[in-house]
Amino acid sequence: MRRISIRIFVFDSYIRDYSMLRERQQSILDAIIREYIRTARPVASRELARQFQFGVGSATVRNEMQELDEMGYLKQPHTSAGRIPTDKAYRFFVDYLIEDAMLSAAEQRRIDEILEMDEEDMVIKELCRAVSQISGAFAATGAIEDTILYKSGFAEILDEPEFGDTAEVRTFSRLVDFLDEKIGDMRARIDDDEDCVFIGKENPWKEARDYSMAMASWWHPAGFKGFFTIIGPKRMNYPKAISLIHYFEERE
C-alpha cells in the first residue's frame, strides 16, 4: 500500500525537538491530544494518570506535562489546572503518533457505494456529505475539471465548543464563503497530487489560520478526478481525516 505523504510545514527546530521526546512523553502527549479532541476540555495530570496506564503516578505525569509545556507542546489556558495541545503538538500527532488510521467497514462501504454512482454531480454531492459526517468537520468537495463545489457540515460544526462565540461564527462563515474564491487554487494543489494536512498557521490562506485543514484527491471509476477539503477547529479528529485520505489513496 502506498503511504500518504503528509506535507509538512515546520521549522527545523521542530524536527530537533521531536527527536528529544522520550517514549513516555510521547505516550502522555498522545493521550492528552486524543482526550482533548474528544472532550474539548483542558486535561489535568491527575485525570490523565487515572484514565491511562502510564505505570507512574500523577506527580510524574505532572512533571512530564510541565516539561512538554516548556518545550512548546502544551499550554495552560487562563487559570485552568489542565493543559491543551499547541499547533506543534498536533503536528507531532499527525506526523508520528497516528498509526495506520482506517475507516470502519461501514464507512468504507458508504464511500464505495457513492463512487459506484454514475452521475458526476450526484457523486460529488453525496461524497461531500459523507466526508463531512465521517470526519465530523465541515467539508467542501468538487471535481478537478469544473467549478462545482459542494459544501456540507456547516450547521453541525457550529455546535462545537469553539463556536460558542458569535465572533467565531462570523469568522468561520467568512472562511466558508472564501472557499468559493479559492476553488481554482484547491484544484491546482490537488492536481499536483499534494495530499496535505495544514494546522493553524501552516494554512496557505490566512483566512484559515485559526483552523486545521486537510485536502486530498479521489478518482471515480469512470475516470474523472475530484478533491475534498476538510476544515475544522485545530481540535479536529485527525485520525478520521487521515483515514479518509488513506482510503481514497488505496482506491487509486
C-alpha positions in Angstrom: 0.0 0.0 0.0 1.4 3.4 -1.0 1.6 5.6 2.1 0.2 9.1 2.1 2.7 11.9 2.0 1.6 14.5 4.5 3.0 17.8 3.5 4.9 19.3 6.5 5.4 23.0 7.1 7.6 23.1 10.2 10.8 24.8 11.3 14.0 22.8 11.7 13.8 23.3 15.4 10.5 21.4 15.5 12.2 18.4 14.0 15.1 18.6 16.5 12.6 18.8 19.4 10.7 15.7 18.1 13.8 13.6 18.5 14.2 14.7 22.1 10.8 13.5 23.2 11.1 10.4 25.4 8.8 7.5 24.9 6.7 8.2 28.0 6.4 11.9 27.0 5.1 10.7 23.6 2.6 8.5 25.2 1.4 11.2 27.5 1.2 13.7 24.6 -0.8 11.2 22.5 -3.2 10.7 25.4 -3.7 14.4 26.0 -4.4 15.1 22.4 -6.9 12.3 22.0 -8.6 13.3 25.2 -8.8 17.0 24.2 -10.1 16.1 20.8 -12.8 14.0 22.5 -13.9 16.4 25.3 -12.6 19.9 24.3 -11.6 20.4 27.9 -8.1 21.1 29.3 -6.6 17.9 30.6 -5.2 17.7 34.1 -2.4 15.3 35.2 -4.5 13.6 37.9 -7.3 12.9 35.4 -4.8 11.6 32.9 -3.0 9.3 35.3 -6.3 7.9 36.4 -7.6 7.2 32.9 -4.4 5.9 31.2 -1.9 3.3 32.3 1.5 5.0 32.2 3.0 3.0 35.0 3.7 6.1 37.0 1.8 8.3 39.5 0.1 11.6 38.8 3.1 13.6 40.2 5.4 12.1 37.5 2.8 12.7 34.8 2.5 16.3 36.1 6.3 16.8 35.8 6.3 15.3 32.2 3.4 17.7 31.3 5.4 20.6 32.7 8.3 19.6 30.5 6.1 19.3 27.5 4.7 22.7 28.2 8.3 24.2 28.4 9.1 22.5 25.0 6.0 24.1 23.4 3.8 21.1 23.0 1.2 22.1 25.7 -0.2 25.3 27.0 -2.3 26.3 30.0 -5.4 28.3 29.1 -6.1 31.1 31.6 -6.1 29.8 35.2 -7.2 26.2 34.3 -5.5 23.4 36.1 -5.3 21.4 32.9 -3.4 21.9 29.6 -4.3 21.8 25.9 -2.2 20.9 22.9 -0.5 23.5 20.8 -0.1 23.6 17.0 3.3 22.0 17.5 1.7 19.1 19.4 -0.9 18.5 16.7 1.8 18.4 14.1 3.7 15.8 16.0 0.5 13.8 16.5 -0.3 13.9 12.7 3.3 13.0 11.6 4.3 10.5 14.2 1.6 9.3 16.6 -1.4 8.3 14.4 -0.8 4.7 13.5 -2.4 3.3 10.3 -5.7 5.1 10.8 -8.5 3.2 9.0 -12.2 3.8 8.2 -14.7 1.3 9.6 -16.2 -1.3 7.3 -19.5 0.6 7.2 -17.7 3.9 6.3 -15.7 2.2 3.6 -18.9 0.7 2.2 -20.6 4.1 2.1 -17.7 5.6 0.1 -17.7 2.6 -2.3 -21.5 2.9 -2.9 -21.2 6.6 -3.7 -18.4 6.0 -6.1 -20.5 3.4 -7.9 -23.0 6.2 -8.8 -22.8 7.3 -12.5 -23.9 10.9 -12.3 -20.9 13.2 -11.6 -22.9 15.9 -9.8 -24.6 13.4 -7.5 -21.2 11.7 -6.7 -19.7 15.0 -5.7 -22.7 16.0 -3.6 -23.1 12.7 -1.8 -19.3 12.4 -1.3 -19.2 15.8 0.4 -22.0 14.8 2.8 -20.2 11.5 3.6 -16.8 13.1 4.1 -18.3 15.7 6.4 -20.2 13.2 8.5 -17.3 10.7 8.8 -14.8 13.4 9.7 -17.1 15.3 12.0 -16.0 18.5 10.3 -17.0 21.0 7.5 -16.3 19.6 4.1 -16.1 21.0 0.5 -15.9 18.7 -2.5 -15.5 19.3 -6.2 -14.2 18.0 -9.5 -10.9 18.9 -10.9 -12.3 19.6 -14.3 -15.1 22.1 -13.4 -16.2 24.7 -10.9 -18.7 22.5 -9.0 -18.2 22.9 -5.3 -20.5 21.3 -2.8 -20.3 22.1 1.0 -21.6 20.2 3.9 -21.5 20.2 7.7 -21.6 24.0 8.4 -24.5 23.8 10.9 -23.1 20.7 12.6 -19.6 22.2 13.2 -21.1 25.3 14.8 -22.2 23.0 17.6 -18.5 22.6 18.6 -17.5 24.5 21.7 -15.0 26.6 19.7 -18.0 28.4 18.1 -19.9 29.4 21.2 -18.8 33.0 20.5 -20.7 34.8 17.7 -17.5 36.4 16.6 -16.0 33.0 15.9 -19.1 32.0 14.0 -18.7 35.1 11.8 -15.1 34.3 11.2 -15.8 30.8 10.2 -18.7 31.9 8.0 -16.3 34.2 6.1 -13.9 31.3 5.6 -16.7 29.1 4.1 -17.6 31.9 1.7 -14.0 32.4 0.8 -13.6 28.8 -0.4 -15.7 29.7 -3.5 -12.9 32.1 -4.5 -10.2 29.6 -3.8 -11.7 26.6 -5.8 -9.1 27.1 -8.5 -6.3 27.0 -6.1 -7.7 23.9 -4.4 -7.9 22.1 -7.7 -4.4 23.1 -8.6 -2.9 21.8 -5.3 -4.8 18.5 -5.6 -3.9 18.2 -9.3 -0.3 18.3 -8.3 -1.0 15.3 -6.0 -0.4 17.3 -2.9 -2.2 15.4 -0.1 -2.0 17.9 2.7 -2.8 18.5 6.3 -2.4 22.1 7.4 -2.5 23.1 11.1 -3.2 26.6 12.2 -0.6 29.0 10.8 0.6 26.3 8.3 -2.5 27.0 6.3 -1.8 28.5 2.8 -4.6 31.0 3.3 -4.6 33.5 6.1 -8.3 33.2 6.5 -7.9 29.6 7.6 -5.1 30.0 10.1 -7.2 29.7 13.2 -8.3 26.2 12.0 -6.9 23.0 10.6 -7.5 21.8 7.1 -7.0 18.5 5.2 -7.0 18.3 1.4 -6.8 15.2 -0.8 -7.9 13.8 -4.2 -10.2 11.0 -5.3 -10.9 9.2 -8.5 -14.2 7.9 -9.9 -14.0 4.6 -11.7 -15.4 6.4 -14.8 -12.1 8.3 -14.9 -13.0 11.8 -13.6 -10.9 13.2 -10.7 -12.2 15.2 -7.7 -10.9 16.6 -4.5 -12.1 17.2 -0.9 -11.2 19.8 1.7 -12.0 19.2 5.4 -11.9 22.2 7.7 -12.5 22.3 11.5 -11.1 23.5 14.8 -7.5 22.7 15.5 -9.0 20.1 17.7 -10.4 18.3 14.7 -10.5 14.5 14.5 -7.2 14.0 12.7 -7.3 10.1 12.8 -10.7 10.2 10.9 -9.4 12.9 8.4 -6.3 10.9 7.7 -8.3 7.6 7.5 -10.3 9.2 4.6 -7.2 10.3 2.8 -5.7 6.8 3.2 -8.8 5.1 1.9 -9.1 7.2 -1.2 -5.4 6.6 -1.9 -5.9 2.8 -1.6 -8.7 3.0 -4.2 -6.5 4.7 -6.8 
